[in-house]
Amino acid sequence: MENKVKFTPNPSLMLMDQVLETLRYYHYARSTEKTYCQWIRRYIYFYEKKRHPKEMGTSEVERFLSHLATVENVAVSTQRQALNALFFSIVMFY
């Protein structure tokens, strides 16, 4: 197996620009870019834009997903899509 160097987005860019840069580097579909960005924004706005996703952990993600399930009544597949977007944004910084 070969050791691949992990892509690191430009730290001088804003968060969503870093997300887009990373998604494009890994050749995600444009529809995936749009969807992931929407979920990441919703997550940030859910916490009133007070904390960066890299500062949040499992409990914040669980709370957000629980909110989607109980208050917004979204389907399991929608919750999974949101989880994948949030996982992407968190892993991007580690």
Secondary structure as UniProt FT lines:
FT   TURN            11..12
FT   HELIX           15..25
FT   TURN            26..27
FT   HELIX           30..46
FT   TURN            47..49
FT   HELIX           53..55
FT   HELIX           58..70
FT   HELIX           76..91
FT   TURN            92..93
//
